[in-house]
Amino acid sequence: MGLRLRLPPALSLALPLVLPLALSLTFSPTARAAGAAPLPGSPCPAQPLADAALAEAAVQVLRTLAVQAPGQPADGAWRVQNDAAHESGDAPPWQRISAYPANLALVGMLAAAPQAVRPLAADWLRWQARALAPGRTPWPGVLPDHWLQVDTGRLLRCAPPGAPRPAAARGTRCEAVDAHDSAAASLLLAAQAWWRHTGDASLLREPLLRRALGDAAAALRRLDDGQGLSLAAPDYPVAYLMDAVEVAAGWAAWAQLQAEVWQSPAAAADGRRQARRVASAIQTRLWDAAAGRWRVHARAAAPDATRWYPDTVAQAWPLLWGLDQHLAPPAAEQLRQQARQAWQAAVGGWQAAAPAPAPPPGSVAPAADDPVALRPARWALAPADGDGFWWPSVAVAAACTGDPVSAQIWLGRARAAWLTPAAAPDPDAHPATVMTRFPAPFEIGDLLWLAWLLPPPPPPPPLAPSAAVPAALPPAARQAASLAVPLAPSARSPAAPAAVALTAVPAPGPERHSGEMTR
């Protein structure tokens, strides 16, 4: 994403006896196997560098970020952080809901812990579908940020009075979206992840969600700059590298859904064609041959080796997202080499240009004659980002390109920060805002990349004898039947008490803020 808000792109029953023929022939949903990347087609395998305690903590923090408040407008939403996004005097704090980072978290955590995350993911997808219903947003398929007051259940589409104006809003507190193209693509990616890890087509066929997904694909068409790249917003015509990589993945996700969920071969072919068009435009328009790196947007100069974000971090995106998968040989092989070359050159250049951080307390600086492969990168020892964001995606890229030492050191530093209880939480603060684990600047989108480093989930439990799948079904359908469990609209996570529960309050009266979302 062309992260103007700098969301870290980051480091946890009975089935009908007759399945649709297309499902039995084309899809066998499975939990993430050892080594399988959360993003389909990525050349970077998952590497279980984290321990079971961090994996469980990642699931738990997602549960705390999920809102479960039946009858309230925020029911099912996922918040960016447990920390308050805005506080004013004695008034209850406000927290932000943002589609892009939450959808990335869904992609990662459904891969890492599908059974635990599935009910929360269903709630979040349905919440987005309701929020994107016709007339609810000025941009069909693009969900603006919302603000939630946990104590009261009040939900706004405008930043509350006194809150900093969102940079992406450009002059208004309302309807803020960091990047329209990435937001729309992220919804398609979330739906694809749901399908890959649950095999439940019934949710994706619900009318509101089906329409929202179609609107998201239509939004990507509207945002095309006419030459294959996507614009960040209708009134912000900049074609960013990170956004375009995600848009290509979004089109591929749309193609898979069309082929396997809605059985539309023509629409699937068009989705693949759009993904190929975007990838080709990235290769031809954003590659800087002289620098051996990617330009961060279509009008940018060569990337600055001294700048961490976006110039250095953006170089990891074509690698991590497997951009080459959308092209045919020999262009795919060339792009694969470019992606690896660009990242290694960029992080090496930044390493050489950045000031050396002080060694962590108790550590020993590497000797001058230590092999370079055994020296941790500077970003692993101390925050490289001026705002302190974690960028777990960089640890994944490092592990992918032969530097597991730096990835492990970074993970140890993140683990110590994320799993350390707050020293002195405010006893008068609302429980949902006292963050004893994963404190800011951690944000929900970090979970996509952290999922890459978590151990694979255990296999699903076998079906009880009474729910056994008939042997007459084809093998692929039998496997699908053993895993795909359609959720009822009212399904709730078994760990619901760990999620945020809002106090039931009456609907706001006539003084309701003009940007407030109501059902």
C-alpha positions as CSV (number, residue, x, y, z in Angstrom):
1,M,0.0,0.0,0.0
2,G,1.2,3.5,-0.6
3,L,1.0,3.9,3.1
4,R,0.5,7.6,3.7
5,L,-0.7,6.8,7.2
6,R,2.3,4.4,7.4
7,L,0.4,1.4,8.4
8,P,3.2,-1.2,8.7
9,P,3.0,-3.6,5.9
10,A,4.9,-6.0,9.6
11,L,5.5,-9.8,12.6
12,S,0.2,-16.1,16.1
13,L,-21.9,-29.3,12.1
14,A,-23.1,-31.2,9.7
15,L,-22.1,-30.5,6.2
16,P,-24.7,-31.0,3.5
17,L,-24.0,-34.4,2.0
18,V,-24.1,-33.1,-1.6
19,L,-21.4,-30.6,-2.4
20,P,-21.5,-28.4,-5.6
21,L,-19.7,-30.3,-8.4
22,A,-17.4,-27.4,-9.1
23,L,-16.2,-27.4,-5.5
24,S,-15.5,-31.2,-5.6
25,L,-13.5,-30.8,-8.7
26,T,-11.6,-27.6,-8.2
27,F,-10.9,-27.0,-4.5
28,S,-9.6,-28.8,-1.5
29,P,-9.3,-26.4,1.4
30,T,-6.5,-27.1,3.8
31,A,-4.9,-25.4,6.8
32,R,-1.5,-23.9,6.1
33,A,1.1,-26.6,5.6
34,A,4.6,-26.2,7.0
35,G,6.5,-23.8,4.7
36,A,3.4,-22.5,2.9
37,A,3.3,-18.7,2.7
38,P,0.1,-16.8,3.8
39,L,0.2,-15.0,0.5
40,P,-0.5,-17.4,-2.4
41,G,2.3,-17.5,-5.0
42,S,4.9,-15.9,-2.8
43,P,8.4,-17.3,-3.3
44,C,9.1,-16.7,0.4
45,P,8.2,-19.8,2.5
46,A,6.8,-19.5,6.0
47,Q,9.5,-20.0,8.5
48,P,8.5,-21.0,12.1
49,L,11.0,-18.8,13.9
50,A,8.5,-17.9,16.6
51,D,7.5,-20.0,19.6
52,A,4.1,-21.3,20.6
53,A,3.6,-18.6,23.2
54,L,3.9,-15.9,20.6
55,A,1.6,-17.8,18.3
56,E,-1.1,-18.0,21.0
57,A,-0.6,-14.3,21.9
58,A,-1.2,-13.3,18.3
59,V,-4.5,-15.1,18.3
60,Q,-5.4,-13.5,21.6
61,V,-4.6,-10.0,20.5
62,L,-6.8,-10.5,17.5
63,R,-9.6,-11.5,19.7
64,T,-9.2,-8.4,21.8
65,L,-9.3,-6.3,18.7
66,A,-12.5,-7.8,17.5
67,V,-15.7,-6.1,18.6
68,Q,-18.5,-8.4,19.6
69,A,-21.6,-6.3,20.5
70,P,-24.8,-7.7,19.1
71,G,-27.2,-5.1,18.1
72,Q,-24.6,-2.3,18.0
73,P,-23.2,-0.7,14.8
74,A,-19.6,-1.9,15.5
75,D,-20.5,-5.5,16.0
76,G,-18.0,-7.6,14.0
77,A,-15.5,-4.8,13.3
78,W,-11.8,-5.2,13.9
79,R,-10.0,-2.3,15.4
80,V,-6.5,-1.1,14.4
81,Q,-5.1,-1.1,18.0
82,N,-6.3,-1.5,21.5
83,D,-4.6,1.8,22.4
84,A,-6.7,4.9,22.1
85,A,-6.4,6.7,18.8
86,H,-7.8,9.9,20.3
87,E,-8.5,11.1,23.8
88,S,-10.1,14.3,25.0
89,G,-10.3,15.2,28.6
90,D,-12.6,12.9,30.6
91,A,-14.5,11.8,27.5
92,P,-14.3,8.1,26.6
93,P,-11.4,7.4,24.2
94,W,-11.9,6.7,20.5
95,Q,-10.3,3.9,18.5
96,R,-10.0,3.5,14.7
97,I,-11.3,0.9,12.4
98,S,-9.5,0.6,9.1
99,A,-10.2,-2.0,6.4
100,Y,-6.8,-2.3,4.8
101,P,-4.7,-3.4,7.8
102,A,-7.5,-5.5,9.2
103,N,-7.9,-7.4,5.9
104,L,-4.2,-8.1,5.8
105,A,-4.4,-9.4,9.3
106,L,-7.2,-11.7,8.2
107,V,-5.1,-13.1,5.4
108,G,-2.3,-13.9,7.8
109,M,-4.2,-15.2,10.8
110,L,-6.6,-17.4,8.8
111,A,-3.4,-19.1,7.5
112,A,-1.8,-19.3,10.9
113,A,-4.8,-20.3,13.0
114,P,-7.8,-21.0,10.8
115,Q,-10.0,-22.7,13.4
116,A,-9.5,-20.0,16.1
117,V,-9.9,-17.1,13.6
118,R,-12.7,-18.3,11.4
119,P,-15.7,-17.0,13.4
120,L,-14.0,-13.6,13.9
121,A,-13.1,-13.5,10.2
122,A,-16.8,-14.2,9.2
123,D,-17.9,-11.4,11.5
124,W,-15.4,-9.0,10.0
125,L,-16.3,-9.8,6.4
126,R,-20.0,-9.4,7.1
127,W,-19.3,-6.1,8.9
128,Q,-17.5,-4.7,5.9
129,A,-20.4,-5.9,3.6
130,R,-22.9,-4.0,5.8
131,A,-20.7,-0.9,5.9
132,L,-20.3,-1.0,2.1
133,A,-24.0,-1.5,1.4
134,P,-25.4,0.9,-1.3
135,G,-25.6,4.5,0.0
136,R,-23.2,3.9,2.9
137,T,-20.0,5.1,1.3
138,P,-19.3,7.7,-1.4
139,W,-17.0,5.2,-3.1
140,P,-18.6,1.8,-3.8
141,G,-16.1,-1.0,-2.9
142,V,-13.9,1.3,-0.8
143,L,-14.5,1.4,2.9
144,P,-13.6,4.6,4.7
145,D,-12.1,4.6,8.2
146,H,-14.5,4.5,11.1
147,W,-14.0,5.7,14.7
148,L,-15.4,3.8,17.6
149,Q,-16.0,5.0,21.1
150,V,-15.8,1.7,23.0
151,D,-17.6,2.9,26.2
152,T,-20.7,4.1,24.4
153,G,-20.7,2.0,21.2
154,R,-20.9,5.2,19.1
155,L,-19.5,4.7,15.6
156,L,-18.5,7.6,13.3
157,R,-17.2,7.9,9.7
158,C,-15.7,11.3,10.7
159,A,-12.7,11.8,13.0
160,P,-14.1,12.9,16.4
161,P,-13.8,16.6,17.2
162,G,-10.3,17.4,18.3
163,A,-8.7,14.4,16.7
164,P,-5.8,15.0,14.3
165,R,-7.0,15.3,10.8
166,P,-6.2,12.1,8.8
167,A,-3.5,12.9,6.2
168,A,-5.4,11.0,3.6
169,A,-8.6,13.1,4.1
170,R,-6.9,16.2,2.6
171,G,-8.9,19.0,4.2
172,T,-11.7,17.0,5.8
173,R,-12.2,14.9,8.9
174,C,-14.7,12.6,7.1
175,E,-14.5,9.6,4.8
176,A,-10.8,9.2,5.2
177,V,-9.1,6.4,3.2
178,D,-5.4,6.0,3.1
179,A,-5.3,4.5,-0.4
180,H,-8.4,3.5,-2.3
181,D,-6.7,1.0,-4.5
182,S,-5.1,-1.0,-1.7
183,A,-8.3,-0.8,0.4
184,A,-10.3,-2.3,-2.5
185,A,-7.7,-5.0,-3.2
186,S,-7.5,-5.9,0.4
187,L,-11.2,-6.9,0.5
188,L,-10.7,-9.3,-2.4
189,L,-7.6,-10.7,-0.7
190,A,-9.5,-11.3,2.5
191,A,-12.3,-13.1,0.6
192,Q,-9.7,-15.3,-1.2
193,A,-8.1,-16.1,2.2
194,W,-11.5,-17.1,3.6
195,W,-12.1,-19.4,0.6
196,R,-8.6,-20.9,0.7
197,H,-8.7,-21.7,4.4
198,T,-12.3,-22.6,5.0
199,G,-13.8,-23.8,1.7
200,D,-17.1,-22.1,2.7
201,A,-18.6,-20.6,-0.3
202,S,-21.9,-19.8,1.4
203,L,-20.5,-16.7,3.1
204,L,-19.1,-15.3,-0.1
205,R,-22.4,-15.8,-1.8
206,E,-24.4,-13.8,0.7
207,P,-25.9,-10.9,-1.3
208,L,-24.3,-8.0,0.6
209,L,-20.8,-9.5,0.6
210,R,-21.1,-10.6,-3.0
211,R,-22.0,-7.1,-4.0
212,A,-19.2,-5.5,-1.9
213,L,-16.7,-7.8,-3.6
214,G,-18.0,-6.9,-7.1
215,D,-17.9,-3.2,-6.1
216,A,-14.3,-3.6,-5.0
217,A,-13.3,-5.1,-8.3
218,A,-15.1,-2.3,-10.1
219,A,-13.3,0.3,-8.0
220,L,-9.9,-1.2,-9.2
221,R,-11.1,-0.6,-12.8
222,R,-12.0,3.0,-12.0
223,L,-8.7,3.6,-10.4
224,D,-6.6,2.3,-13.4
225,D,-4.4,5.1,-14.8
226,G,-5.0,3.9,-18.3
227,Q,-1.5,2.4,-18.5
228,G,-1.9,-0.6,-16.1
229,L,-1.0,1.0,-12.8
230,S,-3.6,2.1,-10.2
231,L,-4.1,5.5,-8.7
232,A,-4.1,5.9,-4.9
233,A,-7.4,7.8,-5.0
234,P,-9.6,9.6,-7.5
235,D,-8.4,13.0,-6.2
236,Y,-4.8,11.8,-5.6
237,P,-3.5,10.5,-9.0
238,V,-0.3,8.9,-7.9
239,A,0.6,5.4,-8.9
240,Y,2.5,3.8,-6.1
241,L,4.6,0.6,-6.4
242,M,3.3,-1.0,-3.1
243,D,-0.3,-0.3,-4.1
244,A,0.2,-1.7,-7.6
245,V,1.7,-5.0,-6.3
246,E,-1.3,-5.4,-4.0
247,V,-3.7,-4.6,-6.8
248,A,-2.2,-7.3,-9.0
249,A,-2.7,-9.8,-6.1
250,G,-6.2,-8.5,-5.7
251,W,-7.0,-9.2,-9.3
252,A,-5.6,-12.7,-9.0
253,A,-7.8,-13.2,-5.9
254,W,-10.8,-12.0,-7.8
255,A,-10.0,-14.5,-10.6
256,Q,-9.9,-17.4,-8.2
257,L,-13.2,-16.4,-6.6
258,Q,-14.8,-16.1,-10.0
259,A,-13.5,-19.5,-11.1
260,E,-14.1,-21.5,-7.9
261,V,-16.9,-19.8,-5.9
262,W,-19.1,-18.3,-8.6
263,Q,-18.1,-20.6,-11.5
264,S,-17.6,-17.8,-14.0
265,P,-14.7,-18.8,-16.3
266,A,-14.9,-15.6,-18.4
267,A,-14.8,-13.3,-15.4
268,A,-11.9,-15.4,-14.0
269,A,-10.0,-15.0,-17.2
270,D,-10.5,-11.3,-17.1
271,G,-9.2,-11.2,-13.5
272,R,-6.0,-13.0,-14.5
273,R,-5.6,-10.7,-17.5
274,Q,-5.9,-7.6,-15.3
275,A,-3.3,-9.1,-12.8
276,R,-1.0,-9.7,-15.7
277,R,-1.5,-6.2,-17.1
278,V,-0.7,-4.6,-13.7
279,A,2.4,-6.8,-13.2
280,S,3.7,-5.9,-16.7
281,A,3.1,-2.2,-16.1
282,I,5.1,-2.4,-12.8
283,Q,8.0,-4.1,-14.6
284,T,8.1,-1.7,-17.5
285,R,7.2,1.6,-15.8
286,L,8.6,1.3,-12.3
287,W,11.9,-0.6,-12.8
288,D,14.9,1.7,-12.6
289,A,17.6,-0.2,-14.5
290,A,20.4,2.2,-13.6
291,A,19.6,1.9,-9.9
292,G,18.7,-1.7,-10.0
293,R,15.7,-1.0,-7.9
294,W,12.0,0.0,-8.1
295,R,10.8,3.6,-8.1
296,V,8.3,4.1,-5.3
297,H,5.8,5.7,-7.7
298,A,5.5,6.4,-11.4
299,R,6.8,10.0,-11.2
300,A,9.5,9.3,-8.6
301,A,13.2,9.6,-9.1
302,A,15.5,6.8,-8.3
303,P,15.0,5.5,-4.7
304,D,17.0,7.1,-1.9
305,A,19.2,4.6,-0.2
306,T,19.2,6.6,3.1
307,R,15.4,6.6,3.4
308,W,13.8,3.7,5.1
309,Y,10.2,4.3,4.2
310,P,9.1,4.2,1.5
311,D,12.3,3.9,-0.6
312,T,13.8,0.9,1.1
313,V,10.8,-0.9,2.4
314,A,8.9,-0.7,-0.9
315,Q,11.6,-2.8,-2.6
316,A,10.4,-5.9,-0.7
317,W,6.9,-5.8,-2.0
318,P,7.4,-7.4,-5.5
319,L,9.4,-10.1,-3.7
320,L,7.1,-10.8,-0.8
321,W,3.9,-10.8,-2.9
322,G,5.3,-13.0,-5.7
323,L,4.6,-10.4,-8.4
324,D,6.2,-12.6,-11.0
325,Q,3.5,-15.2,-10.7
326,H,1.2,-13.1,-12.8
327,L,3.5,-13.1,-15.9
328,A,4.5,-15.9,-18.3
329,P,8.1,-16.9,-19.1
330,P,10.5,-15.3,-19.8
331,A,9.1,-12.1,-18.3
332,A,8.3,-13.9,-15.1
333,E,11.8,-15.1,-14.6
334,Q,13.2,-11.7,-15.3
335,L,10.8,-10.1,-12.8
336,R,11.7,-12.8,-10.2
337,Q,15.4,-11.8,-10.5
338,Q,14.6,-8.1,-10.4
339,A,12.5,-8.5,-7.2
340,R,15.3,-10.3,-5.3
341,Q,18.0,-8.0,-6.7
342,A,16.1,-4.9,-5.7
343,W,15.5,-5.9,-2.2
344,Q,19.0,-7.1,-1.5
345,A,20.5,-3.9,-3.0
346,A,18.1,-1.7,-1.2
347,V,18.5,-3.2,2.3
348,G,22.3,-3.4,1.8
349,G,22.4,0.2,0.7
350,W,20.4,1.4,3.6
351,Q,22.6,-0.7,6.0
352,A,25.7,1.0,4.6
353,A,24.1,4.5,4.8
354,A,22.3,4.3,8.1
355,P,24.0,5.2,11.4
356,A,24.9,2.2,13.5
357,P,22.5,1.8,16.5
358,A,23.8,1.3,20.0
359,P,23.9,-2.5,20.8
360,P,21.1,-3.7,23.0
361,P,21.9,-3.9,26.7
362,G,23.9,-7.0,27.5
363,S,24.7,-7.7,23.9
364,V,28.2,-7.9,22.4
365,A,28.9,-6.1,19.2
366,P,30.2,-8.4,16.4
367,A,33.9,-8.5,15.9
368,A,35.2,-6.9,12.7
369,D,36.3,-10.3,11.4
370,D,32.9,-12.0,12.0
371,P,31.4,-13.3,8.8
372,V,28.9,-10.8,7.4
373,A,26.3,-13.6,7.4
374,L,26.5,-13.7,11.2
375,R,26.1,-10.0,11.7
376,P,22.6,-8.8,12.4
377,A,21.3,-6.0,10.2
378,R,20.9,-2.6,11.9
379,W,17.1,-2.6,11.4
380,A,17.0,-5.8,13.5
381,L,18.8,-4.2,16.5
382,A,16.8,-1.0,16.7
383,P,13.9,0.7,15.0
384,A,14.7,1.8,11.5
385,D,11.5,3.8,11.1
386,G,11.5,7.3,12.5
387,D,8.0,6.7,13.9
388,G,9.0,3.4,15.5
389,F,6.8,1.2,13.4
390,W,7.9,-2.5,13.5
391,W,7.9,-3.4,9.8
392,P,7.7,-7.2,10.3
393,S,7.6,-7.6,6.5
394,V,11.3,-6.7,6.5
395,A,12.0,-9.7,8.8
396,V,10.1,-11.9,6.4
397,A,12.1,-10.6,3.4
398,A,15.3,-11.1,5.3
399,A,14.5,-14.7,6.1
400,C,13.5,-15.2,2.5
401,T,16.8,-14.0,1.2
402,G,19.3,-15.8,3.4
403,D,19.4,-13.7,6.5
404,P,17.6,-15.7,9.2
405,V,20.0,-14.3,11.9
406,S,18.6,-10.8,11.5
407,A,15.0,-12.1,11.3
408,Q,15.5,-14.0,14.6
409,I,17.1,-11.0,16.4
410,W,14.3,-8.7,15.2
411,L,11.7,-11.2,16.3
412,G,13.3,-11.5,19.7
413,R,13.2,-7.7,20.1
414,A,9.5,-7.6,18.9
415,R,8.6,-10.4,21.2
416,A,10.0,-8.7,24.2
417,A,8.1,-5.6,23.5
418,W,4.8,-7.2,22.5
419,L,4.6,-9.7,25.4
420,T,5.7,-7.5,28.2
421,P,2.8,-6.2,30.4
422,A,2.4,-2.5,30.8
423,A,4.5,-1.2,33.7
424,A,1.7,0.9,35.3
425,P,-1.7,0.8,33.5
426,D,-4.1,3.5,34.4
427,P,-6.6,1.9,36.8
428,D,-9.3,4.3,35.7
429,A,-9.0,3.5,32.0
430,H,-11.5,1.4,30.1
431,P,-10.2,-2.3,30.1
432,A,-10.2,-2.3,26.3
433,T,-7.7,0.5,26.2
434,V,-5.2,-0.9,28.7
435,M,-2.9,-2.7,26.4
436,T,-0.8,-5.1,28.4
437,R,0.3,-7.0,25.3
438,F,1.2,-5.8,21.8
439,P,1.3,-2.1,22.7
440,A,1.6,0.7,20.1
441,P,3.1,1.1,17.6
442,F,2.0,-2.4,16.9
443,E,-1.0,-2.4,14.6
444,I,-3.3,-5.1,13.4
445,G,-1.8,-5.3,9.9
446,D,1.5,-6.5,11.5
447,L,-0.3,-9.8,12.0
448,L,0.0,-10.7,8.3
449,W,3.7,-10.7,8.5
450,L,4.0,-12.2,11.9
451,A,1.9,-15.1,10.7
452,W,4.7,-15.9,8.3
453,L,7.0,-16.5,11.2
454,L,4.6,-18.6,13.4
455,P,4.6,-22.4,13.6
456,P,2.0,-24.0,11.3
457,P,-1.4,-24.7,12.8
458,P,-2.3,-28.2,14.0
459,P,-4.4,-30.3,11.6
460,P,-8.2,-30.0,12.1
461,P,-9.8,-32.6,14.4
462,P,-11.4,-35.6,12.7
463,L,-15.1,-35.6,12.3
464,A,-17.2,-37.5,14.8
465,P,-18.6,-40.8,13.5
466,S,-22.1,-39.3,13.3
467,A,-20.8,-36.6,11.0
468,A,-18.6,-38.8,8.8
469,V,-18.5,-38.0,5.1
470,P,-20.0,-40.6,2.9
471,A,-17.4,-42.7,1.1
472,A,-19.3,-42.3,-2.2
473,L,-18.1,-38.7,-2.6
474,P,-15.1,-38.2,-4.8
475,P,-11.8,-37.8,-2.8
476,A,-11.5,-34.0,-3.3
477,A,-15.1,-33.6,-2.2
478,R,-14.5,-35.8,0.9
479,Q,-11.5,-33.6,1.9
480,A,-13.6,-30.5,1.3
481,A,-16.4,-31.9,3.3
482,S,-14.1,-32.7,6.2
483,L,-13.0,-29.1,6.5
484,A,-15.7,-26.8,5.1
485,V,-18.2,-26.0,7.8
486,P,-20.7,-23.2,6.7
487,L,-21.2,-20.7,9.4
488,A,-24.7,-19.6,10.5
489,P,-25.0,-15.8,10.3
490,S,-25.1,-15.7,14.1
491,A,-22.0,-17.8,14.6
492,R,-19.7,-16.5,17.3
493,S,-16.2,-17.2,18.4
494,P,-15.9,-19.7,21.3
495,A,-13.6,-17.2,22.8
496,A,-16.1,-14.4,22.6
497,P,-15.4,-13.2,26.2
498,A,-11.9,-12.3,25.2
499,A,-13.2,-9.9,22.5
500,V,-14.3,-6.4,23.2
501,A,-17.9,-6.4,24.4
502,L,-19.6,-3.0,24.2
503,T,-22.2,-1.9,26.6
504,A,-25.6,-1.8,25.0
505,V,-26.7,1.8,24.6
506,P,-29.8,3.4,23.0
507,A,-29.4,4.6,19.4
508,P,-28.1,8.2,19.3
509,G,-30.7,10.9,19.2
510,P,-31.2,13.8,16.9
511,E,-27.8,15.3,18.0
512,R,-26.0,12.4,16.2
513,H,-22.8,13.5,14.4
514,S,-23.4,14.0,10.7
515,G,-20.7,11.4,9.9
516,E,-22.1,8.7,12.2
517,M,-22.8,5.3,10.6
518,T,-26.2,3.8,11.6
519,R,-27.8,0.6,10.6
